[in-house]
Amino acid sequence: MTAEKQASFDLPQEYTRAATILLRGYLRLYVLEKLQERALAGSEIADDLMHSCSWRPSPGTVYPLLQRLEQEGLARSHWETANGRPRRVYALTEEGSRERVRLRQRLEPELRRTLRMLQLHIDYLFGSESG
């Protein structure tokens, strides 16, 4: 690798990019889980992700996903006014609830495997907290 290419490599940016890819992979399930709890606007989902895992997906990620869920019959939406501003709020349908359970059953083992792998890397690179 040339010194110029080596200098342009930004390690924190690469890890942020990798984390974003991982989070996007589970976003569909996350949204179904949140909509199971209550009806939400896309901005509320993005705010919740920012609060829970310091990642704010772009509107170009959240809204197309919500529209697809609605087209697939997994969610329904309606307009409401909050603070004098109209916003589209999404709620889970019965079929969406069933899809949430199916997707959860399929993804949980994979997510747990990924977390174990990451924990092994953390322990190897930085030491185990228990030791």
TILUM-517251 format. One line per 8 residues: their letters; for each residue x, z, y of C-alpha. Coordinates in nm, 2 decimals. Example, Ala and Ser with C-alpha at 12.3 -4.5 7.8 and 13.67 -1.06 7.14 Angstrom:
as = 1.23:0.78:-0.45  1.37:0.71:-0.11
***
This chain:
mtaekqas = 0.00:0.00:0.00  0.14:-0.09:0.34  0.19:0.18:0.60  -0.08:0.01:0.81  -0.34:0.02:0.53  -0.24:0.37:0.44  -0.28:0.48:0.80  -0.63:0.33:0.82
fdlpqeyt = -0.76:0.53:0.52  -0.97:0.81:0.64  -1.02:1.06:0.35  -1.30:1.27:0.51  -1.49:0.95:0.59  -1.44:0.83:0.23  -1.58:1.15:0.09  -1.87:1.14:0.33
raatillr = -1.95:0.79:0.22  -1.94:0.89:-0.15  -2.17:1.19:-0.08  -2.41:0.97:0.10  -2.42:0.72:-0.19  -2.49:1.01:-0.43  -2.76:1.16:-0.21  -2.93:0.82:-0.17
gylrlyvl = -2.95:0.79:-0.55  -3.17:1.10:-0.57  -3.36:1.04:-0.25  -3.67:0.90:-0.42  -3.71:1.21:-0.63  -3.63:1.43:-0.33  -3.91:1.27:-0.13  -4.16:1.29:-0.42
eklqeral = -4.07:1.66:-0.45  -4.12:1.72:-0.07  -4.45:1.54:-0.07  -4.56:1.74:-0.37  -4.53:2.05:-0.14  -4.72:1.90:0.15  -4.79:1.59:0.36  -4.49:1.50:0.58
agseiadd = -4.38:1.24:0.83  -4.05:1.05:0.77  -3.88:1.24:1.05  -3.97:1.57:0.88  -3.81:1.45:0.56  -3.49:1.35:0.75  -3.49:1.68:0.93  -3.52:1.88:0.61
lmhscswr = -3.23:1.68:0.45  -3.02:1.76:0.75  -3.10:2.13:0.73  -3.06:2.15:0.35  -2.75:1.94:0.29  -2.61:1.83:0.63  -2.71:1.46:0.57  -2.96:1.28:0.78
pspgtvyp = -3.06:0.95:0.63  -3.13:0.67:0.88  -3.48:0.56:0.96  -3.39:0.24:0.78  -3.35:0.44:0.46  -3.64:0.68:0.48  -3.93:0.46:0.61  -3.88:0.17:0.37
llqrleqe = -3.88:0.42:0.09  -4.20:0.58:0.21  -4.36:0.23:0.25  -4.25:0.14:-0.11  -4.40:0.46:-0.24  -4.73:0.37:-0.07  -4.72:0.02:-0.20  -4.66:0.15:-0.55
glarshwe = -4.96:0.38:-0.52  -4.74:0.69:-0.53  -4.82:0.80:-0.18  -5.08:0.74:0.08  -5.05:0.77:0.46  -5.26:0.84:0.76  -5.20:0.86:1.13  -5.22:1.19:1.31
tangrprr = -5.12:1.31:1.66  -4.86:1.58:1.70  -4.75:1.69:2.05  -4.94:1.40:2.20  -4.75:1.14:1.99  -4.90:0.95:1.70  -4.71:0.97:1.37  -4.77:0.85:1.02
vyalteeg = -4.79:1.13:0.76  -4.74:1.07:0.39  -4.90:1.26:0.10  -4.85:1.23:-0.27  -5.12:1.07:-0.49  -5.20:1.18:-0.84  -5.00:0.89:-0.97  -4.72:1.00:-0.74
srervrlr = -4.73:1.35:-0.90  -4.70:1.20:-1.24  -4.41:0.98:-1.13  -4.24:1.29:-0.98  -4.25:1.46:-1.32  -4.13:1.15:-1.51  -3.84:1.09:-1.26  -3.75:1.45:-1.27
qrlepelr = -3.72:1.45:-1.65  -3.51:1.14:-1.64  -3.28:1.24:-1.35  -3.23:1.61:-1.42  -2.98:1.57:-1.71  -2.78:1.31:-1.51  -2.78:1.53:-1.20  -2.66:1.83:-1.39
rtlrmlql = -2.39:1.63:-1.56  -2.27:1.50:-1.21  -2.27:1.86:-1.08  -2.06:1.98:-1.38  -1.82:1.70:-1.32  -1.79:1.78:-0.95  -1.74:2.15:-1.03  -1.46:2.07:-1.27
hidylfgs = -1.29:1.87:-1.00  -1.34:2.15:-0.74  -1.19:2.40:-0.98  -0.90:2.18:-1.07  -0.82:2.09:-0.71  -0.89:2.41:-0.53  -0.90:2.68:-0.80  -1.19:2.86:-0.96
esg = -1.37:3.12:-0.75  -1.39:3.34:-1.06  -1.02:3.33:-1.13
***
